């Protein structure tokens, strides 16, 4: 008898029968195919493991027009989770969890004003696609007794040329010492430049 998942469970009386071997082999292949399909269905049930095809189907349910050329599949998955999580009522802590799930914990700042019942979220104004999704998410959120404020910031590096020059000039005359004059000049436009001149003149 063939060694497959069906034949090994049959009694010995079927051993050596050609028809039985053929049937068990066919059924074993069909059962393997069924197992693969069942596992695929289980995978597609979860957003973080679903394929691009099923993610696209879920996006249509939320009226999301995805752009696969600039939006990664991972971001599209996290966006759907954020859309599903915006159910009222929502606490301030839940708002924080939704934003963390959408863009990551280190990509925004949160300032909570307990006395005035307001919370301000500050985001980097560098990714237009991500900023648009943040705005759409927060527009649907109404937290309990809290006012939402959104701020954007743009970080950049600025380099300014500057220099520092120092020096001194001493003039000696072979005569008696009269007066000693000291003069200092400074320029503060692009840097600092100082100089001192000591002149020894005769009597």
C-alpha positions as CSV (number, residue, x, y, z in Angstrom):
1,X,0.0,0.0,0.0
2,X,1.2,3.5,-0.7
3,X,2.4,5.6,2.2
4,X,0.1,8.7,2.1
5,X,-2.1,10.4,4.7
6,X,-5.1,8.4,3.6
7,X,-3.6,5.0,3.0
8,X,-1.8,4.8,6.3
9,X,-5.1,5.0,8.1
10,X,-6.8,2.1,6.2
11,X,-6.8,-1.5,7.5
12,X,-4.4,-4.0,6.1
13,X,-7.1,-5.7,4.1
14,X,-6.8,-3.0,1.5
15,X,-3.0,-3.5,1.1
16,X,-2.0,-4.3,-2.5
17,X,-5.3,-3.3,-4.1
18,X,-4.5,-1.1,-7.1
19,X,-7.8,0.7,-7.1
20,X,-7.3,1.6,-3.4
21,X,-3.9,2.9,-4.0
22,X,-5.1,5.2,-6.8
23,X,-8.0,6.4,-4.8
24,X,-6.0,7.1,-1.7
25,X,-3.4,9.0,-3.7
26,X,-6.0,11.2,-5.3
27,X,-7.7,11.9,-2.1
28,X,-4.4,12.7,-0.3
29,X,-3.6,15.3,-3.0
30,X,-7.0,16.9,-2.6
31,X,-6.7,17.0,1.1
32,X,-3.3,18.7,0.8
33,X,-4.8,21.3,-1.5
34,X,-7.6,21.8,0.9
35,X,-5.2,22.4,3.8
36,X,-3.3,25.0,1.8
37,X,-6.6,26.8,1.0
38,X,-7.7,26.6,4.6
39,X,-4.4,28.1,5.9
40,X,-4.6,30.8,3.2
41,X,-8.1,31.7,4.4
42,X,-6.8,32.0,8.0
43,X,-4.0,34.3,6.8
44,X,-6.3,36.5,4.9
45,X,-8.5,37.0,8.0
46,X,-5.9,39.1,9.7
47,X,-4.9,42.5,8.3
48,X,-1.2,42.2,9.1
49,X,-0.9,39.0,7.2
50,X,-3.4,39.5,4.4
51,X,-2.2,39.7,0.8
52,X,-2.3,42.9,-1.3
53,X,-5.4,41.6,-3.0
54,X,-7.4,41.3,0.2
55,X,-5.9,44.6,1.5
56,X,-7.3,46.3,-1.6
57,X,-10.7,44.8,-0.9
58,X,-10.7,46.1,2.7
59,X,-9.6,49.5,1.5
60,X,-12.6,49.7,-0.8
61,X,-14.8,49.1,2.2
62,X,-13.4,52.2,3.9
63,X,-13.3,54.2,0.7
64,X,-9.5,54.4,0.7
65,X,-7.8,55.2,-2.6
66,X,-4.4,53.7,-2.1
67,X,-1.3,54.5,-4.3
68,X,0.9,51.5,-4.4
69,X,3.7,53.5,-6.0
70,X,4.3,55.6,-2.9
71,X,2.5,53.7,-0.2
72,X,4.0,50.5,1.2
73,X,1.9,47.4,1.9
74,X,2.8,47.7,5.6
75,X,1.6,51.3,5.8
76,X,-1.7,50.4,4.0
77,X,-2.2,47.6,6.6
78,X,-1.6,49.9,9.5
79,X,-3.9,52.5,8.0
80,X,-6.8,50.0,7.9
81,X,-6.2,49.1,11.5
82,X,-6.3,52.8,12.4
83,X,-9.6,53.2,10.5
84,X,-11.1,50.3,12.3
85,X,-9.9,51.6,15.7
86,X,-11.6,55.0,15.5
87,X,-14.9,54.0,17.1
88,X,-16.6,56.3,19.6
89,X,-16.2,57.0,22.4
90,X,-12.4,57.2,22.5
91,X,-10.2,58.1,25.5
92,X,-7.1,60.2,25.2
93,X,-4.9,57.1,25.8
94,X,-6.7,55.3,22.9
95,X,-5.9,58.2,20.6
96,X,-2.3,57.8,21.5
97,X,-2.4,54.1,20.7
98,X,-4.0,54.7,17.3
99,X,-1.4,57.2,16.3
100,X,1.4,55.0,17.6
101,X,0.0,52.1,15.5
102,X,-0.3,54.3,12.4
103,X,3.1,56.2,12.4
104,X,5.2,54.8,15.2
105,X,5.9,55.9,18.8
106,X,8.9,58.0,18.0
107,X,7.4,60.0,15.1
108,X,5.2,62.4,17.1
109,X,5.1,64.3,20.4
110,X,2.1,64.5,22.7
111,X,1.5,67.4,25.1
112,X,-1.4,66.9,27.5
113,X,-2.9,69.9,29.3
114,X,-5.1,68.3,32.1
115,X,-6.4,71.6,33.5
116,X,-7.7,72.9,30.1
117,X,-8.6,69.4,28.9
118,X,-6.7,69.7,25.7
119,X,-4.0,67.5,24.1
120,X,-1.6,68.7,21.3
121,X,0.0,66.4,18.9
122,X,3.1,67.5,17.1
123,X,4.2,65.8,13.8
124,X,7.0,66.3,11.4
125,X,5.8,68.1,8.2
126,X,8.0,66.1,5.9
127,X,5.8,63.4,4.4
128,X,2.7,64.7,2.6
129,X,1.1,61.3,2.3
130,X,1.5,60.5,6.0
131,X,0.3,63.9,7.1
132,X,-2.8,63.5,5.0
133,X,-3.6,60.2,6.6
134,X,-3.0,61.7,10.1
135,X,-5.5,64.5,9.4
136,X,-8.1,62.0,8.1
137,X,-7.6,59.8,11.2
138,X,-7.9,62.7,13.7
139,X,-10.9,64.2,11.9
140,X,-12.9,61.0,12.8
141,X,-11.8,60.9,16.4
142,X,-13.7,62.7,19.2
143,X,-12.1,61.8,22.5
144,X,-14.0,62.0,25.8
145,X,-13.9,65.6,27.2
146,X,-10.7,66.4,25.3
147,X,-9.9,69.0,22.7
148,X,-7.5,67.9,20.0
149,X,-4.8,70.3,18.6
150,X,-2.4,69.4,15.8
151,X,0.9,71.1,15.1
152,X,3.4,70.6,12.4
153,X,7.1,71.3,12.5
154,X,9.8,71.3,9.9
155,X,13.3,70.5,11.0
156,X,16.3,71.6,8.9
157,X,20.0,72.1,9.3
158,X,21.4,75.6,8.7
159,X,25.1,76.2,8.3
160,X,26.6,79.7,8.7
161,X,30.1,80.5,7.7
162,X,32.2,82.1,10.5
163,X,35.8,82.6,11.5
164,X,37.8,83.8,14.4
165,X,41.1,85.7,13.9
166,X,43.3,87.2,16.6
167,X,46.7,88.9,16.3
168,X,48.8,91.6,17.8
169,X,51.3,94.1,16.3
170,X,54.1,95.7,18.3
171,X,56.3,98.5,17.0
172,X,59.6,99.4,18.9
173,X,61.6,102.5,18.4
174,X,65.1,102.8,19.9
175,X,64.3,105.8,22.1
176,X,62.8,106.5,25.5
177,X,59.3,105.2,26.2
178,X,56.7,107.9,25.9
179,X,53.1,106.6,25.6
180,X,51.6,103.2,25.0
181,X,48.4,103.1,23.0
182,X,46.1,100.1,22.7
183,X,43.4,99.8,20.0
184,X,40.8,97.0,19.6
185,X,38.6,96.5,16.5
186,X,35.8,94.0,16.2
187,X,33.5,92.9,13.4
188,X,30.4,90.9,14.4
189,X,28.8,90.4,11.0
190,X,30.2,87.0,10.0
191,X,32.5,86.3,12.9
192,X,34.9,87.8,15.4
193,X,38.1,89.6,14.5
194,X,40.2,91.3,17.1
195,X,43.5,93.0,16.8
196,X,45.6,95.1,19.2
197,X,48.4,97.6,18.3
198,X,51.0,98.7,20.8
199,X,53.1,101.6,19.7
200,X,56.1,102.8,21.7
201,X,57.1,106.4,20.6
202,X,60.1,108.5,21.6
203,X,59.9,111.4,24.1
